[in-house]
Amino acid sequence: MNREQVVVVAKLVAYLLIITGIIMLFAAIMYLITGPENLVVIVWVIVGALMLGIGATGLRYIKKLKLDIKYEN
């Protein structure tokens, strides 16, 4: 795989991590509203926040390190 393909795959993975993190946080909030609080919800929140943070950091570093062709100028 060449550089452009690797950057596209990395961006897709980062976007999927962000979307999954948001969904997990939303599901944890909905579960807290409708059901009892337990340890699983805390794990959902922690994992969702980690996924969201890793995805956002990945996108930021792709732009900061100018790996994307759009930001090479």
CHARMM-style PDB file with segment names, atoms N, HN, CA, C and O in Angstrom:
ATOM      1  N   MET     1       0.850  -1.185   0.000  1.00  0.00      PROA
ATOM      2  CA  MET     1       0.000   0.000   0.000  1.00  0.00      PROA
ATOM      3  C   MET     1       0.887   1.237   0.000  1.00  0.00      PROA
ATOM      4  O   MET     1       1.910   1.294   0.683  1.00  0.00      PROA
ATOM      5  N   ASN     2       0.476   2.210  -0.771  1.00  0.00      PROA
ATOM      6  HN  ASN     2      -0.355   2.164  -1.325  1.00  0.00      PROA
ATOM      7  CA  ASN     2       1.254   3.438  -0.789  1.00  0.00      PROA
ATOM      8  C   ASN     2       0.754   4.399   0.289  1.00  0.00      PROA
ATOM      9  O   ASN     2      -0.183   4.102   1.030  1.00  0.00      PROA
ATOM     10  N   ARG     3       1.397   5.541   0.352  1.00  0.00      PROA
ATOM     11  HN  ARG     3       2.158   5.782  -0.249  1.00  0.00      PROA
ATOM     12  CA  ARG     3       1.140   6.490   1.436  1.00  0.00      PROA
ATOM     13  C   ARG     3      -0.304   6.979   1.462  1.00  0.00      PROA
ATOM     14  O   ARG     3      -0.910   7.079   2.529  1.00  0.00      PROA
ATOM     15  N   GLU     4      -0.849   7.281   0.297  1.00  0.00      PROA
ATOM     16  HN  GLU     4      -0.357   7.200  -0.570  1.00  0.00      PROA
ATOM     17  CA  GLU     4      -2.210   7.817   0.245  1.00  0.00      PROA
ATOM     18  C   GLU     4      -3.231   6.806   0.765  1.00  0.00      PROA
ATOM     19  O   GLU     4      -4.171   7.173   1.470  1.00  0.00      PROA
ATOM     20  N   GLN     5      -3.044   5.541   0.417  1.00  0.00      PROA
ATOM     21  HN  GLN     5      -2.280   5.243  -0.155  1.00  0.00      PROA
ATOM     22  CA  GLN     5      -3.968   4.512   0.887  1.00  0.00      PROA
ATOM     23  C   GLN     5      -3.878   4.331   2.397  1.00  0.00      PROA
ATOM     24  O   GLN     5      -4.893   4.137   3.066  1.00  0.00      PROA
ATOM     25  N   VAL     6      -2.672   4.395   2.926  1.00  0.00      PROA
ATOM     26  HN  VAL     6      -1.847   4.553   2.383  1.00  0.00      PROA
ATOM     27  CA  VAL     6      -2.494   4.253   4.374  1.00  0.00      PROA
ATOM     28  C   VAL     6      -3.160   5.406   5.109  1.00  0.00      PROA
ATOM     29  O   VAL     6      -3.787   5.203   6.148  1.00  0.00      PROA
ATOM     30  N   VAL     7      -3.025   6.617   4.573  1.00  0.00      PROA
ATOM     31  HN  VAL     7      -2.515   6.781   3.728  1.00  0.00      PROA
ATOM     32  CA  VAL     7      -3.643   7.782   5.210  1.00  0.00      PROA
ATOM     33  C   VAL     7      -5.162   7.673   5.155  1.00  0.00      PROA
ATOM     34  O   VAL     7      -5.837   8.008   6.128  1.00  0.00      PROA
ATOM     35  N   VAL     8      -5.706   7.213   4.040  1.00  0.00      PROA
ATOM     36  HN  VAL     8      -5.157   6.941   3.250  1.00  0.00      PROA
ATOM     37  CA  VAL     8      -7.159   7.058   3.919  1.00  0.00      PROA
ATOM     38  C   VAL     8      -7.669   6.020   4.913  1.00  0.00      PROA
ATOM     39  O   VAL     8      -8.694   6.232   5.560  1.00  0.00      PROA
ATOM     40  N   VAL     9      -6.964   4.906   5.037  1.00  0.00      PROA
ATOM     41  HN  VAL     9      -6.131   4.734   4.512  1.00  0.00      PROA
ATOM     42  CA  VAL     9      -7.379   3.872   5.987  1.00  0.00      PROA
ATOM     43  C   VAL     9      -7.279   4.389   7.418  1.00  0.00      PROA
ATOM     44  O   VAL     9      -8.162   4.126   8.234  1.00  0.00      PROA
ATOM     45  N   ALA    10      -6.209   5.123   7.728  1.00  0.00      PROA
ATOM     46  HN  ALA    10      -5.492   5.336   7.065  1.00  0.00      PROA
ATOM     47  CA  ALA    10      -6.054   5.674   9.080  1.00  0.00      PROA
ATOM     48  C   ALA    10      -7.167   6.664   9.400  1.00  0.00      PROA
ATOM     49  O   ALA    10      -7.677   6.682  10.521  1.00  0.00      PROA
ATOM     50  N   LYS    11      -7.550   7.492   8.422  1.00  0.00      PROA
ATOM     51  HN  LYS    11      -7.136   7.478   7.512  1.00  0.00      PROA
ATOM     52  CA  LYS    11      -8.643   8.432   8.649  1.00  0.00      PROA
ATOM     53  C   LYS    11      -9.973   7.709   8.842  1.00  0.00      PROA
ATOM     54  O   LYS    11     -10.769   8.099   9.695  1.00  0.00      PROA
ATOM     55  N   LEU    12     -10.220   6.660   8.058  1.00  0.00      PROA
ATOM     56  HN  LEU    12      -9.573   6.344   7.365  1.00  0.00      PROA
ATOM     57  CA  LEU    12     -11.457   5.896   8.225  1.00  0.00      PROA
ATOM     58  C   LEU    12     -11.526   5.238   9.597  1.00  0.00      PROA
ATOM     59  O   LEU    12     -12.576   5.241  10.240  1.00  0.00      PROA
ATOM     60  N   VAL    13     -10.412   4.675  10.042  1.00  0.00      PROA
ATOM     61  HN  VAL    13      -9.559   4.672   9.519  1.00  0.00      PROA
ATOM     62  CA  VAL    13     -10.382   4.065  11.371  1.00  0.00      PROA
ATOM     63  C   VAL    13     -10.627   5.118  12.441  1.00  0.00      PROA
ATOM     64  O   VAL    13     -11.351   4.865  13.403  1.00  0.00      PROA
ATOM     65  N   ALA    14     -10.032   6.297  12.286  1.00  0.00      PROA
ATOM     66  HN  ALA    14      -9.444   6.503  11.504  1.00  0.00      PROA
ATOM     67  CA  ALA    14     -10.233   7.362  13.266  1.00  0.00      PROA
ATOM     68  C   ALA    14     -11.696   7.804  13.300  1.00  0.00      PROA
ATOM     69  O   ALA    14     -12.262   7.998  14.376  1.00  0.00      PROA
ATOM     70  N   TYR    15     -12.307   7.964  12.128  1.00  0.00      PROA
ATOM     71  HN  TYR    15     -11.847   7.807  11.254  1.00  0.00      PROA
ATOM     72  CA  TYR    15     -13.720   8.346  12.093  1.00  0.00      PROA
ATOM     73  C   TYR    15     -14.607   7.260  12.704  1.00  0.00      PROA
ATOM     74  O   TYR    15     -15.563   7.570  13.415  1.00  0.00      PROA
ATOM     75  N   LEU    16     -14.298   6.001  12.433  1.00  0.00      PROA
ATOM     76  HN  LEU    16     -13.521   5.750  11.855  1.00  0.00      PROA
ATOM     77  CA  LEU    16     -15.082   4.913  13.030  1.00  0.00      PROA
ATOM     78  C   LEU    16     -14.931   4.881  14.546  1.00  0.00      PROA
ATOM     79  O   LEU    16     -15.898   4.609  15.258  1.00  0.00      PROA
ATOM     80  N   LEU    17     -13.729   5.154  15.046  1.00  0.00      PROA
ATOM     81  HN  LEU    17     -12.944   5.374  14.468  1.00  0.00      PROA
ATOM     82  CA  LEU    17     -13.533   5.215  16.495  1.00  0.00      PROA
ATOM     83  C   LEU    17     -14.348   6.346  17.117  1.00  0.00      PROA
ATOM     84  O   LEU    17     -14.939   6.177  18.183  1.00  0.00      PROA
ATOM     85  N   ILE    18     -14.379   7.489  16.454  1.00  0.00      PROA
ATOM     86  HN  ILE    18     -13.899   7.626  15.587  1.00  0.00      PROA
ATOM     87  CA  ILE    18     -15.157   8.625  16.966  1.00  0.00      PROA
ATOM     88  C   ILE    18     -16.645   8.283  16.986  1.00  0.00      PROA
ATOM     89  O   ILE    18     -17.326   8.524  17.983  1.00  0.00      PROA
ATOM     90  N   ILE    19     -17.147   7.727  15.897  1.00  0.00      PROA
ATOM     91  HN  ILE    19     -16.594   7.531  15.087  1.00  0.00      PROA
ATOM     92  CA  ILE    19     -18.570   7.386  15.827  1.00  0.00      PROA
ATOM     93  C   ILE    19     -18.929   6.332  16.865  1.00  0.00      PROA
ATOM     94  O   ILE    19     -19.957   6.442  17.533  1.00  0.00      PROA
ATOM     95  N   THR    20     -18.087   5.313  17.004  1.00  0.00      PROA
ATOM     96  HN  THR    20     -17.252   5.224  16.461  1.00  0.00      PROA
ATOM     97  CA  THR    20     -18.348   4.263  17.986  1.00  0.00      PROA
ATOM     98  C   THR    20     -18.291   4.804  19.401  1.00  0.00      PROA
ATOM     99  O   THR    20     -19.098   4.415  20.245  1.00  0.00      PROA
ATOM    100  N   GLY    21     -17.350   5.696  19.674  1.00  0.00      PROA
ATOM    101  HN  GLY    21     -16.694   6.012  18.988  1.00  0.00      PROA
ATOM    102  CA  GLY    21     -17.262   6.304  21.000  1.00  0.00      PROA
ATOM    103  C   GLY    21     -18.499   7.113  21.347  1.00  0.00      PROA
ATOM    104  O   GLY    21     -18.997   7.046  22.470  1.00  0.00      PROA
ATOM    105  N   ILE    22     -18.994   7.876  20.383  1.00  0.00      PROA
ATOM    106  HN  ILE    22     -18.590   7.930  19.470  1.00  0.00      PROA
ATOM    107  CA  ILE    22     -20.205   8.668  20.614  1.00  0.00      PROA
ATOM    108  C   ILE    22     -21.402   7.749  20.854  1.00  0.00      PROA
ATOM    109  O   ILE    22     -22.216   8.009  21.741  1.00  0.00      PROA
ATOM    110  N   ILE    23     -21.511   6.683  20.072  1.00  0.00      PROA
ATOM    111  HN  ILE    23     -20.850   6.472  19.352  1.00  0.00      PROA
ATOM    112  CA  ILE    23     -22.622   5.743  20.250  1.00  0.00      PROA
ATOM    113  C   ILE    23     -22.554   5.075  21.618  1.00  0.00      PROA
ATOM    114  O   ILE    23     -23.577   4.913  22.282  1.00  0.00      PROA
ATOM    115  N   MET    24     -21.352   4.687  22.043  1.00  0.00      PROA
ATOM    116  HN  MET    24     -20.520   4.819  21.504  1.00  0.00      PROA
ATOM    117  CA  MET    24     -21.218   4.041  23.354  1.00  0.00      PROA
ATOM    118  C   MET    24     -21.571   5.001  24.490  1.00  0.00      PROA
ATOM    119  O   MET    24     -22.227   4.604  25.453  1.00  0.00      PROA
ATOM    120  N   LEU    25     -21.144   6.253  24.384  1.00  0.00      PROA
ATOM    121  HN  LEU    25     -20.611   6.576  23.602  1.00  0.00      PROA
ATOM    122  CA  LEU    25     -21.497   7.231  25.417  1.00  0.00      PROA
ATOM    123  C   LEU    25     -23.005   7.473  25.442  1.00  0.00      PROA
ATOM    124  O   LEU    25     -23.603   7.564  26.514  1.00  0.00      PROA
ATOM    125  N   PHE    26     -23.615   7.575  24.270  1.00  0.00      PROA
ATOM    126  HN  PHE    26     -23.129   7.500  23.399  1.00  0.00      PROA
ATOM    127  CA  PHE    26     -25.061   7.771  24.193  1.00  0.00      PROA
ATOM    128  C   PHE    26     -25.802   6.576  24.785  1.00  0.00      PROA
ATOM    129  O   PHE    26     -26.778   6.748  25.515  1.00  0.00      PROA
ATOM    130  N   ALA    27     -25.338   5.357  24.470  1.00  0.00      PROA
ATOM    131  HN  ALA    27     -24.545   5.217  23.877  1.00  0.00      PROA
ATOM    132  CA  ALA    27     -25.981   4.157  25.012  1.00  0.00      PROA
ATOM    133  C   ALA    27     -25.842   4.098  26.528  1.00  0.00      PROA
ATOM    134  O   ALA    27     -26.774   3.686  27.218  1.00  0.00      PROA
ATOM    135  N   ALA    28     -24.697   4.502  27.051  1.00  0.00      PROA
ATOM    136  HN  ALA    28     -23.940   4.836  26.491  1.00  0.00      PROA
ATOM    137  CA  ALA    28     -24.503   4.502  28.501  1.00  0.00      PROA
ATOM    138  C   ALA    28     -25.436   5.503  29.174  1.00  0.00      PROA
ATOM    139  O   ALA    28     -25.994   5.219  30.234  1.00  0.00      PROA
ATOM    140  N   ILE    29     -25.605   6.667  28.565  1.00  0.00      PROA
ATOM    141  HN  ILE    29     -25.152   6.898  27.704  1.00  0.00      PROA
ATOM    142  CA  ILE    29     -26.507   7.678  29.134  1.00  0.00      PROA
ATOM    143  C   ILE    29     -27.952   7.174  29.103  1.00  0.00      PROA
ATOM    144  O   ILE    29     -28.686   7.334  30.078  1.00  0.00      PROA
ATOM    145  N   MET    30     -28.358   6.566  27.988  1.00  0.00      PROA
ATOM    146  HN  MET    30     -27.761   6.435  27.196  1.00  0.00      PROA
ATOM    147  CA  MET    30     -29.718   6.029  27.897  1.00  0.00      PROA
ATOM    148  C   MET    30     -29.938   4.910  28.911  1.00  0.00      PROA
ATOM    149  O   MET    30     -31.015   4.813  29.499  1.00  0.00      PROA
ATOM    150  N   TYR    31     -28.934   4.072  29.120  1.00  0.00      PROA
ATOM    151  HN  TYR    31     -28.059   4.151  28.643  1.00  0.00      PROA
ATOM    152  CA  TYR    31     -29.071   2.991  30.094  1.00  0.00      PROA
ATOM    153  C   TYR    31     -29.174   3.548  31.506  1.00  0.00      PROA
ATOM    154  O   TYR    31     -29.929   3.028  32.327  1.00  0.00      PROA
ATOM    155  N   LEU    32     -28.417   4.605  31.793  1.00  0.00      PROA
ATOM    156  HN  LEU    32     -27.803   5.027  31.126  1.00  0.00      PROA
ATOM    157  CA  LEU    32     -28.502   5.224  33.120  1.00  0.00      PROA
ATOM    158  C   LEU    32     -29.875   5.833  33.368  1.00  0.00      PROA
ATOM    159  O   LEU    32     -30.386   5.795  34.487  1.00  0.00      PROA
ATOM    160  N   ILE    33     -30.468   6.394  32.323  1.00  0.00      PROA
ATOM    161  HN  ILE    33     -30.054   6.426  31.414  1.00  0.00      PROA
ATOM    162  CA  ILE    33     -31.787   7.008  32.473  1.00  0.00      PROA
ATOM    163  C   ILE    33     -32.855   5.946  32.735  1.00  0.00      PROA
ATOM    164  O   ILE    33     -33.758   6.153  33.546  1.00  0.00      PROA
ATOM    165  N   THR    34     -32.748   4.810  32.046  1.00  0.00      PROA
ATOM    166  HN  THR    34     -32.015   4.642  31.388  1.00  0.00      PROA
ATOM    167  CA  THR    34     -33.817   3.817  32.121  1.00  0.00      PROA
ATOM    168  C   THR    34     -33.572   2.687  33.107  1.00  0.00      PROA
ATOM    169  O   THR    34     -34.524   2.018  33.509  1.00  0.00      PROA
ATOM    170  N   GLY    35     -32.338   2.453  33.507  1.00  0.00      PROA
ATOM    171  HN  GLY    35     -31.565   2.996  33.180  1.00  0.00      PROA
ATOM    172  CA  GLY    35     -32.063   1.295  34.357  1.00  0.00      PROA
ATOM    173  C   GLY    35     -31.198   1.650  35.548  1.00  0.00      PROA
ATOM    174  O   GLY    35     -30.825   2.807  35.743  1.00  0.00      PROA
ATOM    175  N   PRO    36     -30.885   0.644  36.339  1.00  0.00      PROA
ATOM    176  CA  PRO    36     -30.054   0.886  37.519  1.00  0.00      PROA
ATOM    177  C   PRO    36     -28.588   1.090  37.134  1.00  0.00      PROA
ATOM    178  O   PRO    36     -28.122   0.620  36.096  1.00  0.00      PROA
ATOM    179  N   GLU    37     -27.894   1.794  37.989  1.00  0.00      PROA
ATOM    180  HN  GLU    37     -28.273   2.177  38.832  1.00  0.00      PROA
ATOM    181  CA  GLU    37     -26.475   2.053  37.749  1.00  0.00      PROA
ATOM    182  C   GLU    37     -25.661   0.849  38.201  1.00  0.00      PROA
ATOM    183  O   GLU    37     -25.883   0.320  39.290  1.00  0.00      PROA
ATOM    184  N   ASN    38     -24.731   0.420  37.381  1.00  0.00      PROA
ATOM    185  HN  ASN    38     -24.551   0.850  36.496  1.00  0.00      PROA
ATOM    186  CA  ASN    38     -23.833  -0.660  37.764  1.00  0.00      PROA
ATOM    187  C   ASN    38     -22.466  -0.446  37.127  1.00  0.00      PROA
ATOM    188  O   ASN    38     -22.240   0.554  36.445  1.00  0.00      PROA
ATOM    189  N   LEU    39     -21.573  -1.374  37.348  1.00  0.00      PROA
ATOM    190  HN  LEU    39     -21.756  -2.186  37.901  1.00  0.00      PROA
ATOM    191  CA  LEU    39     -20.192  -1.232  36.900  1.00  0.00      PROA
ATOM    192  C   LEU    39     -20.057  -1.280  35.381  1.00  0.00      PROA
ATOM    193  O   LEU    39     -19.127  -0.692  34.829  1.00  0.00      PROA
ATOM    194  N   VAL    40     -20.959  -1.961  34.706  1.00  0.00      PROA
ATOM    195  HN  VAL    40     -21.714  -2.439  35.154  1.00  0.00      PROA
ATOM    196  CA  VAL    40     -20.887  -2.064  33.251  1.00  0.00      PROA
ATOM    197  C   VAL    40     -21.041  -0.690  32.605  1.00  0.00      PROA
ATOM    198  O   VAL    40     -20.380  -0.400  31.609  1.00  0.00      PROA
ATOM    199  N   VAL    41     -21.895   0.147  33.154  1.00  0.00      PROA
ATOM    200  HN  VAL    41     -22.432  -0.089  33.963  1.00  0.00      PROA
ATOM    201  CA  VAL    41     -22.101   1.482  32.600  1.00  0.00      PROA
ATOM    202  C   VAL    41     -20.828   2.310  32.741  1.00  0.00      PROA
ATOM    203  O   VAL    41     -20.480   3.068  31.836  1.00  0.00      PROA
ATOM    204  N   ILE    42     -20.143   2.173  33.851  1.00  0.00      PROA
ATOM    205  HN  ILE    42     -20.426   1.557  34.586  1.00  0.00      PROA
ATOM    206  CA  ILE    42     -18.894   2.909  34.046  1.00  0.00      PROA
ATOM    207  C   ILE    42     -17.856   2.452  33.024  1.00  0.00      PROA
ATOM    208  O   ILE    42     -17.112   3.272  32.486  1.00  0.00      PROA
ATOM    209  N   VAL    43     -17.804   1.161  32.758  1.00  0.00      PROA
ATOM    210  HN  VAL    43     -18.408   0.495  33.195  1.00  0.00      PROA
ATOM    211  CA  VAL    43     -16.878   0.641  31.745  1.00  0.00      PROA
ATOM    212  C   VAL    43     -17.256   1.167  30.365  1.00  0.00      PROA
ATOM    213  O   VAL    43     -16.374   1.521  29.582  1.00  0.00      PROA
ATOM    214  N   TRP    44     -18.560   1.225  30.048  1.00  0.00      PROA
ATOM    215  HN  TRP    44     -19.276   0.937  30.684  1.00  0.00      PROA
ATOM    216  CA  TRP    44     -19.003   1.784  28.770  1.00  0.00      PROA
ATOM    217  C   TRP    44     -18.538   3.222  28.617  1.00  0.00      PROA
ATOM    218  O   TRP    44     -18.039   3.608  27.559  1.00  0.00      PROA
ATOM    219  N   VAL    45     -18.698   4.010  29.660  1.00  0.00      PROA
ATOM    220  HN  VAL    45     -19.102   3.696  30.519  1.00  0.00      PROA
ATOM    221  CA  VAL    45     -18.310   5.417  29.591  1.00  0.00      PROA
ATOM    222  C   VAL    45     -16.804   5.541  29.392  1.00  0.00      PROA
ATOM    223  O   VAL    45     -16.353   6.340  28.571  1.00  0.00      PROA
ATOM    224  N   ILE    46     -16.024   4.763  30.130  1.00  0.00      PROA
ATOM    225  HN  ILE    46     -16.390   4.114  30.797  1.00  0.00      PROA
ATOM    226  CA  ILE    46     -14.567   4.843  30.012  1.00  0.00      PROA
ATOM    227  C   ILE    46     -14.111   4.408  28.619  1.00  0.00      PROA
ATOM    228  O   ILE    46     -13.298   5.088  27.993  1.00  0.00      PROA
ATOM    229  N   VAL    47     -14.626   3.289  28.135  1.00  0.00      PROA
ATOM    230  HN  VAL    47     -15.287   2.736  28.643  1.00  0.00      PROA
ATOM    231  CA  VAL    47     -14.223   2.796  26.814  1.00  0.00      PROA
ATOM    232  C   VAL    47     -14.699   3.744  25.716  1.00  0.00      PROA
ATOM    233  O   VAL    47     -13.960   4.001  24.766  1.00  0.00      PROA
ATOM    234  N   GLY    48     -15.911   4.262  25.829  1.00  0.00      PROA
ATOM    235  HN  GLY    48     -16.511   4.053  26.601  1.00  0.00      PROA
ATOM    236  CA  GLY    48     -16.413   5.221  24.845  1.00  0.00      PROA
ATOM    237  C   GLY    48     -15.583   6.486  24.802  1.00  0.00      PROA
ATOM    238  O   GLY    48     -15.285   6.999  23.723  1.00  0.00      PROA
ATOM    239  N   ALA    49     -15.206   6.997  25.968  1.00  0.00      PROA
ATOM    240  HN  ALA    49     -15.449   6.581  26.844  1.00  0.00      PROA
ATOM    241  CA  ALA    49     -14.374   8.198  26.014  1.00  0.00      PROA
ATOM    242  C   ALA    49     -12.987   7.923  25.443  1.00  0.00      PROA
ATOM    243  O   ALA    49     -12.430   8.768  24.742  1.00  0.00      PROA
ATOM    244  N   LEU    50     -12.428   6.761  25.733  1.00  0.00      PROA
ATOM    245  HN  LEU    50     -12.881   6.075  26.302  1.00  0.00      PROA
ATOM    246  CA  LEU    50     -11.118   6.408  25.168  1.00  0.00      PROA
ATOM    247  C   LEU    50     -11.179   6.298  23.645  1.00  0.00      PROA
ATOM    248  O   LEU    50     -10.288   6.789  22.953  1.00  0.00      PROA
ATOM    249  N   MET    51     -12.214   5.663  23.128  1.00  0.00      PROA
ATOM    250  HN  MET    51     -12.938   5.264  23.690  1.00  0.00      PROA
ATOM    251  CA  MET    51     -12.344   5.527  21.678  1.00  0.00      PROA
ATOM    252  C   MET    51     -12.507   6.888  21.016  1.00  0.00      PROA
ATOM    253  O   MET    51     -11.916   7.153  19.969  1.00  0.00      PROA
ATOM    254  N   LEU    52     -13.302   7.737  21.625  1.00  0.00      PROA
ATOM    255  HN  LEU    52     -13.782   7.522  22.476  1.00  0.00      PROA
ATOM    256  CA  LEU    52     -13.501   9.082  21.099  1.00  0.00      PROA
ATOM    257  C   LEU    52     -12.191   9.863  21.110  1.00  0.00      PROA
ATOM    258  O   LEU    52     -11.861  10.541  20.137  1.00  0.00      PROA
ATOM    259  N   GLY    53     -11.454   9.769  22.198  1.00  0.00      PROA
ATOM    260  HN  GLY    53     -11.723   9.218  22.988  1.00  0.00      PROA
ATOM    261  CA  GLY    53     -10.182  10.483  22.304  1.00  0.00      PROA
ATOM    262  C   GLY    53      -9.128   9.963  21.346  1.00  0.00      PROA
ATOM    263  O   GLY    53      -8.396  10.751  20.748  1.00  0.00      PROA
ATOM    264  N   ILE    54      -9.038   8.650  21.190  1.00  0.00      PROA
ATOM    265  HN  ILE    54      -9.633   8.010  21.676  1.00  0.00      PROA
ATOM    266  CA  ILE    54      -8.047   8.080  20.271  1.00  0.00      PROA
ATOM    267  C   ILE    54      -8.367   8.468  18.828  1.00  0.00      PROA
ATOM    268  O   ILE    54      -7.463   8.795  18.060  1.00  0.00      PROA
ATOM    269  N   GLY    55      -9.636   8.433  18.461  1.00  0.00      PROA
ATOM    270  HN  GLY    55     -10.371   8.167  19.085  1.00  0.00      PROA
ATOM    271  CA  GLY    55     -10.021   8.830  17.105  1.00  0.00      PROA
ATOM    272  C   GLY    55      -9.740  10.293  16.826  1.00  0.00      PROA
ATOM    273  O   GLY    55      -9.229  10.636  15.760  1.00  0.00      PROA
ATOM    274  N   ALA    56     -10.070  11.159  17.777  1.00  0.00      PROA
ATOM    275  HN  ALA    56     -10.485  10.880  18.643  1.00  0.00      PROA
ATOM    276  CA  ALA    56      -9.823  12.589  17.596  1.00  0.00      PROA
ATOM    277  C   ALA    56      -8.326  12.884  17.542  1.00  0.00      PROA
ATOM    278  O   ALA    56      -7.884  13.719  16.752  1.00  0.00      PROA
ATOM    279  N   THR    57      -7.551  12.205  18.374  1.00  0.00      PROA
ATOM    280  HN  THR    57      -7.910  11.526  19.016  1.00  0.00      PROA
ATOM    281  CA  THR    57      -6.104  12.404  18.363  1.00  0.00      PROA
ATOM    282  C   THR    57      -5.500  11.914  17.053  1.00  0.00      PROA
ATOM    283  O   THR    57      -4.591  12.545  16.513  1.00  0.00      PROA
ATOM    284  N   GLY    58      -5.996  10.802  16.544  1.00  0.00      PROA
ATOM    285  HN  GLY    58      -6.734  10.289  16.983  1.00  0.00      PROA
ATOM    286  CA  GLY    58      -5.507  10.302  15.260  1.00  0.00      PROA
ATOM    287  C   GLY    58      -5.748  11.285  14.131  1.00  0.00      PROA
ATOM    288  O   GLY    58      -4.855  11.535  13.321  1.00  0.00      PROA
ATOM    289  N   LEU    59      -6.949  11.846  14.070  1.00  0.00      PROA
ATOM    290  HN  LEU    59      -7.674  11.643  14.728  1.00  0.00      PROA
ATOM    291  CA  LEU    59      -7.236  12.844  13.031  1.00  0.00      PROA
ATOM    292  C   LEU    59      -6.380  14.091  13.196  1.00  0.00      PROA
ATOM    293  O   LEU    59      -5.903  14.661  12.214  1.00  0.00      PROA
ATOM    294  N   ARG    60      -6.186  14.515  14.447  1.00  0.00      PROA
ATOM    295  HN  ARG    60      -6.573  14.052  15.244  1.00  0.00      PROA
ATOM    296  CA  ARG    60      -5.382  15.709  14.693  1.00  0.00      PROA
ATOM    297  C   ARG    60      -3.934  15.496  14.253  1.00  0.00      PROA
ATOM    298  O   ARG    60      -3.326  16.388  13.663  1.00  0.00      PROA
ATOM    299  N   TYR    61      -3.382  14.314  14.541  1.00  0.00      PROA
ATOM    300  HN  TYR    61      -3.876  13.589  15.021  1.00  0.00      PROA
ATOM    301  CA  TYR    61      -1.999  14.053  14.150  1.00  0.00      PROA
ATOM    302  C   TYR    61      -1.847  13.869  12.648  1.00  0.00      PROA
ATOM    303  O   TYR    61      -0.798  14.200  12.096  1.00  0.00      PROA
ATOM    304  N   ILE    62      -2.852  13.359  11.982  1.00  0.00      PROA
ATOM    305  HN  ILE    62      -3.705  13.090  12.430  1.00  0.00      PROA
ATOM    306  CA  ILE    62      -2.788  13.268  10.517  1.00  0.00      PROA
ATOM    307  C   ILE    62      -2.701  14.666   9.924  1.00  0.00      PROA
ATOM    308  O   ILE    62      -1.949  14.890   8.976  1.00  0.00      PROA
ATOM    309  N   LYS    63      -3.460  15.606  10.470  1.00  0.00      PROA
ATOM    310  HN  LYS    63      -4.071  15.424  11.240  1.00  0.00      PROA
ATOM    311  CA  LYS    63      -3.401  16.981   9.976  1.00  0.00      PROA
ATOM    312  C   LYS    63      -2.120  17.678  10.422  1.00  0.00      PROA
ATOM    313  O   LYS    63      -1.504  18.401   9.639  1.00  0.00      PROA
ATOM    314  N   LYS    64      -1.712  17.464  11.681  1.00  0.00      PROA
ATOM    315  HN  LYS    64      -2.212  16.876  12.317  1.00  0.00      PROA
ATOM    316  CA  LYS    64      -0.538  18.143  12.226  1.00  0.00      PROA
ATOM    317  C   LYS    64       0.747  17.694  11.540  1.00  0.00      PROA
ATOM    318  O   LYS    64       1.615  18.517  11.249  1.00  0.00      PROA
ATOM    319  N   LEU    65       0.874  16.402  11.282  1.00  0.00      PROA
ATOM    320  HN  LEU    65       0.169  15.734  11.519  1.00  0.00      PROA
ATOM    321  CA  LEU    65       2.076  15.881  10.628  1.00  0.00      PROA
ATOM    322  C   LEU    65       2.021  16.010   9.110  1.00  0.00      PROA
ATOM    323  O   LEU    65       2.945  15.598   8.409  1.00  0.00      PROA
ATOM    324  N   LYS    66       0.927  16.586   8.607  1.00  0.00      PROA
ATOM    325  HN  LYS    66       0.176  16.921   9.176  1.00  0.00      PROA
ATOM    326  CA  LYS    66       0.727  16.833   7.178  1.00  0.00      PROA
ATOM    327  C   LYS    66       0.860  15.547   6.362  1.00  0.00      PROA
ATOM    328  O   LYS    66       1.506  15.526   5.314  1.00  0.00      PROA
ATOM    329  N   LEU    67       0.242  14.483   6.858  1.00  0.00      PROA
ATOM    330  HN  LEU    67      -0.282  14.500   7.709  1.00  0.00      PROA
ATOM    331  CA  LEU    67       0.246  13.221   6.130  1.00  0.00      PROA
ATOM    332  C   LEU    67      -0.801  13.199   5.032  1.00  0.00      PROA
ATOM    333  O   LEU    67      -0.668  12.466   4.052  1.00  0.00      PROA
ATOM    334  N   ASP    68      -1.844  14.006   5.197  1.00  0.00      PROA
ATOM    335  HN  ASP    68      -1.952  14.601   5.993  1.00  0.00      PROA
ATOM    336  CA  ASP    68      -2.914  14.043   4.209  1.00  0.00      PROA
ATOM    337  C   ASP    68      -2.511  14.967   3.067  1.00  0.00      PROA
ATOM    338  O   ASP    68      -1.905  16.014   3.293  1.00  0.00      PROA
ATOM    339  N   ILE    69      -2.846  14.582   1.857  1.00  0.00      PROA
ATOM    340  HN  ILE    69      -3.339  13.731   1.674  1.00  0.00      PROA
ATOM    341  CA  ILE    69      -2.476  15.375   0.686  1.00  0.00      PROA
ATOM    342  C   ILE    69      -3.154  16.738   0.717  1.00  0.00      PROA
ATOM    343  O   ILE    69      -2.577  17.720   0.251  1.00  0.00      PROA
ATOM    344  N   LYS    70      -4.358  16.816   1.252  1.00  0.00      PROA
ATOM    345  HN  LYS    70      -4.827  16.018   1.630  1.00  0.00      PROA
ATOM    346  CA  LYS    70      -5.092  18.081   1.292  1.00  0.00      PROA
ATOM    347  C   LYS    70      -4.357  19.145   2.097  1.00  0.00      PROA
ATOM    348  O   LYS    70      -4.494  20.335   1.813  1.00  0.00      PROA
ATOM    349  N   TYR    71      -3.580  18.736   3.095  1.00  0.00      PROA
ATOM    350  HN  TYR    71      -3.468  17.769   3.325  1.00  0.00      PROA
ATOM    351  CA  TYR    71      -2.954  19.685   4.005  1.00  0.00      PROA
ATOM    352  C   TYR    71      -1.459  19.851   3.748  1.00  0.00      PROA
ATOM    353  O   TYR    71      -0.749  20.351   4.619  1.00  0.00      PROA
ATOM    354  N   GLU    72      -0.957  19.445   2.576  1.00  0.00      PROA
ATOM    355  HN  GLU    72      -1.534  19.038   1.867  1.00  0.00      PROA
ATOM    356  CA  GLU    72       0.469  19.556   2.291  1.00  0.00      PROA
ATOM    357  C   GLU    72       0.883  20.960   1.908  1.00  0.00      PROA
ATOM    358  O   GLU    72       2.069  21.274   2.009  1.00  0.00      PROA
ATOM    359  N   ASN    73      -0.010  21.815   1.479  1.00  0.00      PROA
ATOM    360  HN  ASN    73      -0.973  21.560   1.397  1.00  0.00      PROA
ATOM    361  CA  ASN    73       0.369  23.168   1.039  1.00  0.00      PROA
ATOM    362  C   ASN    73       0.794  24.027   2.178  1.00  0.00      PROA
ATOM    363  OT1 ASN    73       1.143  25.190   1.977  1.00  0.00      PROA
TER     364      ASN     73
END
